[in-house]
Amino acid sequence: QVQLVESGGGLVQAGGSLRLSCVASGRTFSRYNMVWFRQAPGKEREFVAGMYWGTSRTAYADSVKDRFTISRDIAKNTVYLQMNSLKPEDTAVYYCAADASPYNVIRTTPDVYDYWGQGTQVTVSS
């Protein structure tokens, strides 16, 4: 049973930074995508950033490129999302998700993901 536990959300002023963490357990993730989605009120869940665990290949949504960085700590089975230069439009609940994936492919649609964390709120004030 895969479990994902997020932490690190909070309230920050525009221009500030936050780092989200997602601790994964329950299996070996070498052939898994580990990704971050977010969902703002009244909007659909959208892809933010992802990593193919086995190769550390990464992908980002255009809206967060050059501001957000996804990384991992293999020993801790943890994936991070470093968010810099935060904007009010980044306000959302952020979810960590994981699923088996074809080799080195990072999938960006939420429907394919079977495993989800509980979500962590990020609020950016103007």
C-alpha positions as CSV (number, residue, x, y, z in Angstrom):
1,Q,0.0,0.0,0.0
2,V,1.5,3.3,-1.2
3,Q,1.2,6.2,1.2
4,L,2.1,9.8,0.5
5,V,2.3,12.4,3.2
6,E,2.8,16.1,2.3
7,S,3.9,18.9,4.5
8,G,5.3,22.4,4.3
9,G,2.3,24.5,3.1
10,G,1.4,27.8,4.7
11,L,0.8,31.5,4.2
12,V,3.5,33.6,2.5
13,Q,3.7,37.0,1.0
14,A,4.1,37.5,-2.7
15,G,7.7,37.1,-3.7
16,G,8.4,34.7,-0.8
17,S,9.3,31.0,-0.8
18,L,8.0,27.8,0.6
19,R,9.3,24.2,0.4
20,L,6.8,21.3,0.2
21,S,7.8,17.8,1.2
22,C,6.2,14.5,0.2
23,V,7.3,11.4,2.1
24,A,6.5,8.2,0.2
25,S,6.3,4.7,1.6
26,G,5.0,1.3,0.7
27,R,7.1,0.1,-2.2
28,T,10.1,0.8,-4.4
29,F,9.5,3.8,-6.6
30,S,12.2,3.4,-9.2
31,R,9.7,3.1,-12.0
32,Y,7.3,5.6,-10.7
33,N,6.4,9.2,-11.4
34,M,6.4,11.4,-8.4
35,V,4.5,14.6,-9.2
36,W,2.9,17.7,-7.7
37,F,-0.5,18.9,-8.7
38,R,-2.5,21.8,-7.4
39,Q,-6.1,22.8,-7.3
40,A,-7.4,26.3,-6.7
41,P,-11.0,27.0,-5.7
42,G,-13.3,26.6,-8.6
43,K,-10.6,25.3,-10.9
44,E,-9.5,21.9,-12.2
45,R,-6.5,20.1,-10.7
46,E,-3.4,21.0,-12.7
47,F,0.1,19.6,-13.1
48,V,2.8,21.6,-11.5
49,A,6.0,19.6,-11.5
50,G,7.1,16.0,-11.8
51,M,10.0,13.6,-11.6
52,Y,10.6,10.1,-12.9
53,W,12.1,8.6,-9.8
54,G,14.4,6.1,-11.5
55,T,16.3,8.7,-13.7
56,S,15.5,12.0,-11.9
57,R,14.2,13.4,-15.2
58,T,12.0,16.4,-14.4
59,A,9.1,18.4,-16.0
60,Y,7.4,21.6,-15.1
61,A,4.3,23.5,-16.0
62,D,5.0,26.7,-18.0
63,S,3.5,28.7,-15.2
64,V,6.1,27.6,-12.7
65,K,9.2,27.2,-14.8
66,D,12.2,29.1,-13.4
67,R,10.4,29.6,-10.1
68,F,9.8,26.1,-8.8
69,T,12.2,23.2,-8.5
70,I,11.4,19.5,-7.8
71,S,14.0,17.4,-6.2
72,R,14.3,14.2,-4.2
73,D,16.1,12.5,-1.4
74,I,16.4,8.9,-2.2
75,A,17.5,7.8,1.3
76,K,14.4,9.5,2.7
77,N,12.0,8.5,-0.1
78,T,11.0,12.1,-0.2
79,V,10.3,14.5,-3.0
80,Y,10.4,18.2,-2.5
81,L,8.9,21.2,-4.3
82,Q,10.9,24.4,-3.7
83,M,8.7,27.3,-4.6
84,N,10.3,30.7,-5.1
85,S,9.0,34.1,-6.2
86,L,5.5,33.0,-5.2
87,K,2.6,34.8,-6.7
88,P,-1.0,35.1,-5.5
89,E,-2.1,32.9,-8.4
90,D,0.0,30.1,-6.9
91,T,-2.6,29.9,-4.1
92,A,-4.0,26.4,-4.1
93,V,-4.1,23.1,-2.4
94,Y,-1.0,21.2,-3.5
95,Y,-1.1,17.4,-3.8
96,C,1.7,14.9,-4.2
97,A,0.8,12.0,-6.4
98,A,2.6,8.8,-7.6
99,D,2.0,6.1,-10.1
100,A,3.8,3.5,-12.2
101,S,4.8,4.9,-15.5
102,P,6.5,3.9,-18.8
103,Y,10.3,4.3,-18.5
104,N,11.3,8.0,-18.1
105,V,7.9,9.3,-19.0
106,I,6.3,11.9,-16.7
107,R,2.6,11.9,-17.0
108,T,0.8,15.2,-16.4
109,T,-2.9,14.3,-16.3
110,P,-4.3,13.6,-12.8
111,D,-6.6,10.8,-13.9
112,V,-3.8,8.4,-14.4
113,Y,-2.5,8.7,-10.8
114,D,-3.7,6.1,-8.3
115,Y,-1.9,7.3,-5.2
116,W,-2.4,10.7,-3.7
117,G,-1.4,12.6,-0.6
118,Q,-3.9,14.5,1.6
119,G,-2.9,17.9,0.2
120,T,-1.3,20.9,1.8
121,Q,-2.7,24.5,1.5
122,V,-0.4,27.2,0.0
123,T,-1.7,30.7,0.3
124,V,0.1,33.6,-1.2
125,S,-1.0,37.1,-0.2
126,S,-0.5,40.2,-2.3
